[in-house]
């Protein structure tokens, strides 16, 4: 098995759906405490209903694009301990072959094995996946990339998912250029340079989300830059839309046929 280089920084939140144990900064009063998915929206809110709809759409895109079979072993990288939101761990809820899912993350999501019989849970860090090369037919990951920290870490996560995938990957992340920031529900602030937006998040009471290690939104251009230098896969960046705006980016990667 290929030896792995140490990541630039592996925060306790590297599963993607960060825990709430991160520091909020001395003297800062947190206005809204995020849940285990680092989301501040109420479970019964319109925002969550819309999010559930979009995630269902992205699941169907996964099924259509990668066409998994009943025998394909699938890694779901970055599962969350959250049980308050309908769309938490939606892949486990919707996938028809649950006995073929390995759900991995740093948060305690062992309850998935009871909630969805057949699913296997394993504690693992998406920046250093404890699996041999091509251990899984497919790798899926939803809304994790924006939570692993720096762009270097984001590239590291993508590389790790590709390394353990035999056939293909599907990684989703919110589009930075959507006018509403999903985690804070704030409009437009995240369009500012990140060094300017983060102090505003902190000022408005979102200290946890003001830290790069917890939230680092991505663009299609950044995904293209990362994948351009990666050999052995054919990549496609698909999109999910809401009210005419691209709300989410979906990175599909298919391993190139050898021969």
C-alpha positions in Angstrom: 0.0 0.0 0.0 1.2 3.4 -0.9 2.7 5.4 2.0 0.9 8.6 2.8 2.5 11.9 3.4 1.5 13.8 6.5 -1.2 16.4 5.7 -0.4 20.1 6.0 -2.9 20.3 8.9 -5.3 17.7 10.1 -7.9 19.4 12.3 -10.2 17.5 14.5 -12.9 18.4 12.0 -11.3 16.7 9.0 -14.2 14.4 8.5 -15.9 17.4 6.8 -19.0 17.5 9.0 -17.2 19.2 11.9 -17.8 18.7 15.5 -18.9 21.6 17.7 -15.8 21.4 20.0 -13.8 23.9 18.1 -12.7 27.2 19.7 -14.9 30.2 19.3 -12.1 32.7 20.2 -11.6 34.6 23.4 -14.2 37.2 24.2 -16.5 36.2 21.2 -20.1 35.5 21.8 -21.5 33.0 19.4 -24.8 34.1 18.1 -25.9 30.8 16.6 -24.3 27.5 17.6 -23.9 25.2 14.5 -25.0 21.6 14.7 -22.7 18.6 13.9 -23.0 19.5 10.2 -21.9 23.0 11.0 -25.2 24.3 9.9 -27.2 27.0 11.7 -30.6 26.4 10.1 -33.5 25.0 12.1 -34.5 21.4 11.2 -38.0 22.5 10.1 -36.9 25.6 8.2 -37.4 26.3 4.6 -33.7 26.3 4.1 -33.5 22.7 5.3 -36.4 21.6 3.1 -34.7 23.1 0.1 -31.4 21.5 1.1 -33.1 18.1 1.3 -34.5 18.6 -2.1 -31.1 19.5 -3.6 -29.4 16.6 -1.9 -31.9 14.2 -3.3 -31.2 15.6 -6.8 -27.5 15.1 -6.3 -28.0 11.5 -5.1 -29.9 10.8 -8.3 -27.0 12.4 -10.2 -24.6 10.0 -8.5 -26.8 7.0 -9.4 -27.1 8.1 -13.0 -23.5 9.1 -13.6 -21.7 6.2 -11.9 -24.5 3.5 -12.2 -23.5 1.4 -9.2 -24.4 -2.2 -9.1 -25.6 -4.4 -6.2 -22.0 -5.7 -5.9 -20.2 -2.4 -5.9 -18.5 -1.6 -2.5 -19.0 2.1 -1.7 -17.2 4.3 0.7 -19.2 7.3 2.0 -16.5 9.6 3.3 -17.2 12.1 6.0 -20.4 10.9 7.7 -21.8 13.0 10.5 -23.0 12.3 14.0 -26.0 14.7 13.4 -29.4 13.1 13.8 -31.5 16.3 13.9 -31.7 17.1 10.2 -33.6 15.0 7.7 -30.8 15.2 5.1 -28.0 14.2 7.4 -26.3 11.1 6.0 -28.8 11.1 3.2 -26.7 8.6 1.2 -27.3 5.9 3.7 -31.0 6.7 3.7 -31.4 6.5 0.0 -28.9 4.0 -1.4 -30.6 0.7 -2.3 -27.6 -1.5 -1.4 -26.8 -0.6 2.2 -24.9 -3.8 2.8 -22.3 -2.5 0.4 -21.7 0.9 2.2 -18.8 1.6 4.5 -19.6 4.9 6.2 -16.4 6.6 7.4 -15.7 9.7 9.5 -14.2 11.0 12.7 -17.5 11.8 14.4 -19.3 9.0 16.1 -21.8 7.8 13.6 -22.0 4.2 14.7 -25.7 4.6 15.1 -25.9 4.3 11.3 -25.4 0.5 11.6 -28.6 0.3 13.6 -30.6 2.9 11.7 -29.7 1.4 8.4 -28.9 -2.3 8.8 -26.1 -3.5 6.5 -24.1 -0.3 6.7 -20.7 -0.6 8.3 -19.3 2.4 10.2 -15.5 3.0 10.6 -13.8 5.9 12.3 -11.5 7.4 9.8 -10.0 10.7 8.7 -10.7 11.7 5.0 -7.2 13.2 4.8 -5.5 9.9 5.7 -7.9 7.1 4.7 -6.9 3.8 6.3 -7.5 1.8 3.2 -5.4 0.2 0.5 -5.4 1.6 -3.0 -8.6 0.8 -4.9 -10.3 -0.8 -1.9 -13.7 0.5 -3.0 -15.5 0.4 -6.3 -16.9 3.9 -5.7 -16.4 6.8 -3.3 -19.1 9.2 -2.4 -18.8 12.3 -0.2 -21.3 15.0 0.4 -20.5 18.5 1.7 -17.2 17.6 3.2 -14.6 19.3 1.0 -15.5 22.8 2.4 -14.8 21.7 6.0 -11.4 20.1 5.8 -9.4 23.4 5.9 -7.0 24.9 3.4 -6.9 24.4 -0.3 -4.0 22.1 0.2 -6.1 19.9 2.5 -8.9 20.0 0.0 -6.6 18.7 -2.7 -5.4 16.1 -0.2 -8.9 14.8 0.4 -9.6 14.6 -3.3 -6.4 12.6 -3.9 -7.2 10.2 -1.0 -10.7 9.5 -2.4 -9.3 8.9 -5.8 -6.6 6.6 -4.4 -9.0 4.2 -2.7 -11.5 4.2 -5.6 -11.3 1.4 -8.2 -13.9 2.8 -10.6 -15.1 6.3 -9.7 -15.8 9.1 -7.2 -18.6 11.6 -6.5 -17.7 14.6 -4.2 -20.1 17.4 -3.7 -19.6 20.8 -2.2 -21.6 24.1 -2.0 -20.7 26.6 -4.7 -19.1 29.7 -3.3 -20.7 31.9 -5.9 -24.3 31.1 -4.8 -25.7 34.3 -3.2 -26.7 32.7 0.1 -24.1 31.0 2.2 -25.7 27.8 3.3 -24.1 27.4 6.7 -24.8 30.9 8.1 -27.8 31.7 5.9 -26.1 35.1 5.2 -26.3 36.7 1.8 -23.3 37.9 -0.2 -20.8 38.3 2.6 -18.9 35.1 1.4 -18.4 36.8 -2.0 -15.8 39.1 -0.3 -12.2 38.0 -0.2 -12.0 35.4 2.4 -9.7 37.5 4.6 -12.4 40.2 4.6 -15.4 37.8 5.0 -14.2 35.9 8.0 -14.0 38.9 10.4 -17.5 39.8 9.4 -18.7 36.3 10.1 -17.0 36.6 13.5 -18.6 40.0 14.2 -22.0 38.7 13.3 -21.7 35.8 15.8 -20.4 33.0 13.6 -17.0 32.6 15.1 -16.7 28.9 14.4 -17.5 29.4 10.8 -15.1 32.2 10.5 -12.2 29.8 10.8 -10.7 28.3 7.6 -10.4 24.9 9.3 -14.1 24.8 9.7 -15.4 26.4 6.5 -13.5 27.1 3.3 -15.9 27.4 0.4 -14.8 26.3 -3.1 -15.3 27.4 -6.7 -15.5 25.3 -9.9 -12.2 27.0 -10.8 -10.5 25.6 -7.7 -11.8 22.1 -8.4 -10.5 22.3 -11.9 -7.1 23.5 -10.7 -6.8 20.6 -8.3 -7.9 17.9 -10.7 -5.9 19.2 -13.7 -2.7 17.7 -12.2 -4.2 14.4 -11.2 -3.5 11.5 -13.6 -5.4 8.3 -14.1 -8.9 9.8 -14.0 -11.3 11.5 -16.3 -13.1 14.4 -14.4 -16.4 16.2 -14.9 -17.8 19.0 -12.8 -21.5 18.9 -12.7 -23.8 21.4 -11.0 -27.0 21.5 -9.0 -29.1 24.7 -9.4 -31.6 26.6 -7.3 -33.6 29.5 -8.7 -31.3 29.6 -11.7 -28.1 29.8 -9.7 -25.6 27.1 -9.3 -25.9 26.0 -5.7 -23.7 23.0 -5.6 -20.7 21.6 -7.4 -20.4 17.8 -8.0 -17.0 16.5 -8.9 -17.2 13.2 -10.8 -14.1 11.2 -11.5 -13.9 8.0 -13.5 -10.7 5.9 -13.5 -9.2 5.8 -17.0 -9.4 2.5 -18.7 -6.0 0.9 -19.0 -5.0 -1.1 -22.0 
